[in-house]
């Protein structure tokens, strides 16, 4: 019986760290997919609606401001002011063409788990306040520092990245050493 308990303890000791690593990688992969999807949907929405779309950090999920690893807010910026307007009188927003203005359409809202660190930096190590997609799908908030890299780090200190080029396209970066981007 002592031998069985000892073997079970050893197996459990080996299994728990592997399980924790699995959970950390799953959380990281889910967040990376959410980031990628938000970027693609924001770009496509800008091109289809012929109106700018803004992706910004949001501390509360209802206004721009905060850190990139708290929450992301994406919205169609009808009045092109770079701020999310939830009021019903936003100039330029009349999606149903009934002559009344509406709130700016929110495209997505991504809260990130506390065990992840999300950073957004251009090649000059500057953190953009927003990512703004123009009606042509290009990012206009990149001031010549192509690409912007979104880095998601999990609790096991594993890093995964997405490069976002000034043309608006996003590329996953190989976590196993490849440094080439699609930009």
Order of alpha helices (4+ residues) and beta strands (2+ residues): alpha-beta-beta-beta-beta-beta-beta-beta-beta
